[in-house]
Amino acid sequence: MATEKETATQDTATMALRIRDVNLYYGAFRAVKGVNLDVSSRAVTAIIGPSGCGKSTLLRTINRINDRVPSFRVEGSVKLHDLDIYAPTTDVVDLRRRVGMVFQRPNPFPQSIFENVAFGPQLYGRIPKPQLNDLVEECLRAAALWDDVKDKLHQSALGLSGGQQQRLCVARAIATQPEVLLMDEPASALDPISTLRLEELILDLKQQYTIVIVTHNMQQAARASDYTVMMSMDTADRAGHVIEIGQTKQIFTNPREPQTEAYVTGRFG
Ligand SMILES: Nc1ncnc2c1ncn2[C@@H]1O[C@H](COP(=O)(O)OP(=O)(O)OP(=O)(O)O)[C@@H](O)[C@H]1O
């Protein structure tokens, strides 16, 4: 379990997310237990660990997307700066504007490239057309997609390649100017070249956004993240928990926990 000592490996002054004593349940099953985790602003934090240890469950807790699962329940505190994410007064629509998400499979809407990016900003308020055009261009440029699509903005997004579709999903996610970007195995459906392009994009985006990424790809975690959170499953109750948190370099070169070392070297998981 993460201790205060472990969370203090990151500079506490610049934390975007503070997760305290969190237990996550599906019905009676506790999928994740006892998580204490601070997530640094404008940095990439990777969550790694064997299948079923609760990485996605923890990630999806941050923007309350698991609210859609009726049996899901949270204990503990999850904060985005001063916002208590699970307070009854928290506006979930506003939370999801502040915490964007990119999923495992590219999932553009079956609409034009332009409409995919313009959708979110239009949902949150009327924007004059020239400003909307500028915003769409800015997001597509930030997602390293503008040059590929500038001449076909009004064609269907479904005509793009998988890698382009995933970059479009990043452009769509940043169009509402979120503070945090959650990525759940965002490269798992992409070829190696598209994967590297997405990783370069992640490194660019961290100048502006706090990024939390779940990945099974150890090289990706090592290349693209600043901090790594190692999760594992308890052998007794099968609940996932955090076993080590640290700077990615430390986790990959000098892990404190034998289980982390076994996992990052491919001997476990
Ligand atoms: N909607 C759900 N209802 C019930 N149980 C669920 C649900 N989603 C996940 N679980 C269970 O919670 C546990 C954690 O699942 P989760 O998907 O978070 O793990 P993970 O580490 O992301 O796995 P993977 O790496 O395979 O994607 C697993 O035992 C899983 O079966």
The ligand as an SDF file (V2000), in Angstrom:
LIG
                    3D

 31 33  0  0  0  0  0  0  0  0999 V2000
  -18.4230   -3.3330  -14.4100 N   0  0  0  0  0  0  0  0  0  0  0  0
  -17.8870   -4.2230  -13.5540 C   0  0  0  0  0  0  0  0  0  0  0  0
  -18.6540   -4.9890  -12.7720 N   0  0  0  0  0  0  0  0  0  0  0  0
  -18.1300   -5.8970  -11.9160 C   0  0  0  0  0  0  0  0  0  0  0  0
  -16.8100   -6.0900  -11.7670 N   0  0  0  0  0  0  0  0  0  0  0  0
  -15.9830   -5.3540  -12.5110 C   0  0  0  0  0  0  0  0  0  0  0  0
  -16.4680   -4.3850  -13.4490 C   0  0  0  0  0  0  0  0  0  0  0  0
  -15.3970   -3.8110  -14.0630 N   0  0  0  0  0  0  0  0  0  0  0  0
  -14.3040   -4.4010  -13.5290 C   0  0  0  0  0  0  0  0  0  0  0  0
  -14.6510   -5.3180  -12.5960 N   0  0  0  0  0  0  0  0  0  0  0  0
  -13.7270   -6.1630  -11.8130 C   0  0  0  0  0  0  0  0  0  0  0  0
  -12.8670   -5.3150  -11.0530 O   0  0  0  0  0  0  0  0  0  0  0  0
  -11.5410   -5.8210  -11.0450 C   0  0  0  0  0  0  0  0  0  0  0  0
  -10.5970   -4.7630  -11.6100 C   0  0  0  0  0  0  0  0  0  0  0  0
  -10.8930   -4.5880  -13.0010 O   0  0  0  0  0  0  0  0  0  0  0  0
  -10.1550   -3.4930  -13.8940 P   0  0  0  0  0  0  0  0  0  0  0  0
  -10.7410   -3.5600  -15.2570 O   0  0  0  0  0  0  0  0  0  0  0  0
  -10.1630   -2.2130  -13.1830 O   0  0  0  0  0  0  0  0  0  0  0  0
   -8.6660   -4.0760  -13.8830 O   0  0  0  0  0  0  0  0  0  0  0  0
   -7.4370   -3.7000  -14.8120 P   0  0  0  0  0  0  0  0  0  0  0  0
   -6.2230   -3.7440  -13.9460 O   0  0  0  0  0  0  0  0  0  0  0  0
   -7.7000   -2.4330  -15.5380 O   0  0  0  0  0  0  0  0  0  0  0  0
   -7.4400   -4.9320  -15.8120 O   0  0  0  0  0  0  0  0  0  0  0  0
   -6.9130   -5.0430  -17.3430 P   0  0  0  0  0  0  0  0  0  0  0  0
   -5.4510   -4.7340  -17.2820 O   0  0  0  0  0  0  0  0  0  0  0  0
   -7.1750   -6.4640  -17.6880 O   0  0  0  0  0  0  0  0  0  0  0  0
   -7.7020   -4.0740  -18.1620 O   0  0  0  0  0  0  0  0  0  0  0  0
  -11.5650   -7.1270  -11.8410 C   0  0  0  0  0  0  0  0  0  0  0  0
  -11.7220   -8.2000  -10.9260 O   0  0  0  0  0  0  0  0  0  0  0  0
  -12.8020   -6.9790  -12.7110 C   0  0  0  0  0  0  0  0  0  0  0  0
  -13.3630   -8.2390  -13.0180 O   0  0  0  0  0  0  0  0  0  0  0  0
  1  2  1  0
  2  3  1  0
  2  7  2  0
  3  4  2  0
  4  5  1  0
  5  6  2  0
  6  7  1  0
  6 10  1  0
  7  8  1  0
  8  9  2  0
  9 10  1  0
 10 11  1  0
 11 12  1  0
 11 30  1  0
 12 13  1  0
 13 14  1  0
 13 28  1  0
 14 15  1  0
 15 16  1  0
 16 17  2  0
 16 18  1  0
 16 19  1  0
 19 20  1  0
 20 21  2  0
 20 22  1  0
 20 23  1  0
 23 24  1  0
 24 25  2  0
 24 26  1  0
 24 27  1  0
 28 29  1  0
 28 30  1  0
 30 31  1  0
M  END
$$$$
